[in-house]
Amino acid sequence: MVAILLSISWIIVALKFGDRDWSKYYPTMLFAALGNSLYEILCYNYQLWTMEPNGVVYSIIPMLLLILVGMPLSTWVYLSKYPYKSSTYIKGIYVSFFVLVFIVLEYVAVRLGSISYHNGWNLGWSLFFVIVMFIVIKNPFY
């Protein structure tokens, strides 16, 4: 259920804050979705974290919502407002804001039972991953 609420939230945020010319971000949106898909395929038997059904009938639905809605739309919003011509300090603040949003959302999802950690994964590893992810997501577009 949390995955559905987050997906609806990302749709609303994307419609409000996303650049209307979303097509220029499309390759990077696919890149983000592909990265998540590859994790799901390559780590199928050794998951580090799992999206739990949490009130949804099929366990694949939260994963698909993240791959098809969450990652592409969050990438679109992130790149739409990225301060390309600003100082490094402003860029750092911008990236930090998105990292904070993602970590808070993940923390809430873990507390509500929508995400479970496995094989030594924890919120600290997620923080490291999210920082790297936002730096990498910007580079193919830049």
N, C-alpha and C positions, 0 to 999 in steps of 0.2 A: 504494500500500500504506500509505503514511503517513496518507493521508486516512481510510482504514478504521480504523487504530489510534487516530487522534485522535477519530473519531466514537464508537468503543467507549469511549474514555476519558471523553468528555463525557457519555455515557449513564450510566456508573458514577458520575461526580461529581454529575450531576443527581439521581440516585436517592439519593445519600448526603446531599447538602447542599441540594437544592431543597426549597422549601416544598411541603408535600403539597397545598395548595390552589393548584395551578398555574394554574387557570382565571383567576384575577385578573391574572395576568401575560400571558395569552394574546394580547391585542391588541398588547402591546409585543414579544412574541416574533414575531408576524407582521410587525410593523413592521421588525424587524431582518432577517428573512428577505427581505422585500420590497425593502429597501435593497440587499441583496446581489444580488438578482435583477435589479433595475434596472441596477445596474452591469454585470452580464453582458450584458444586452440592449443598453443604450445604448452601451457601449464595445466591442461585439463586434469591430469592425474596427480599434479603436485601444486595445488592452488595455494597462493599466499594469502589471498582474501577471497571471500565468496559473497555474492549478492544473495541474500536469503529471500525466499518467497514472501514472508511477512504479510500474510493475508491475501496474497494473489494465488490463484489456483495452480498455475504452472511456474516452476522455478526458473524457467528460461526467460520469462517476461521481464524481470528486473534487469537482467543482463542485456537483453535486447534494447530496452529503453535507454540504458546508459550508452550503449554503442550507437544507436540510431538517433537519439534525441539529445541526451546530456552532453556527450563529448562534442558533436558538431556545433550545437548551439552555443555552448560555453566558449568554444574556440572562436566562433563568429563574433560574439560580444567582446571577448578579450582583444581580438585584432581590430575590431571596429573603432575602439576608443584608445588604442595603444598610442602613447605620446612619442611618436617617432622623432620629432624634431626638438624634443625637450632635452634637458640635461640628464645625465646619468642618474642623478639623485631622484629626479621626478620619475624616471623609468623604474628605478628601484622601488619607489613608493607604490607605483602602479602594480608592479608584479607582486609586491608584498600584500597588497589589498586582495588580489585574486587568490594568492596562496592562502591567506587567512580565511577567505570565503570557503574555499574548497576544504580546508582542514576543519573548520567549524561544521560544515555540512556532513563531512565524514564522521566527525565525533558524534554528532546527533544521530546519524544513521546507525553507528555502532551501539550507542546507548539504547536505541529503539529496537535493536535486533535485526536490522536490515542488512548489516554487513558483519561478517565474522572473519576473524583473523586466524591464520593457520601457519604452521611451519616456521615460527619465529617472527612473523610479520607483526608490526604494531604501528601505532599512530606516528611514532618517530620516523620509521621507515617511510610511511606515507608522506610525511612532511618533506623529507629529502626528495622523494620521487616527484612530488607536486612542484617543488622549486625547479628541478631539472626539466620537468615536463613543460612548464611555462616558458622557460628559456629556449627549449628546443622547438616548441610550437611557433615561436616568433621567427626563428631563423629561416625556415623554408619560405615564409612569406616575405621576409625582409629582402 
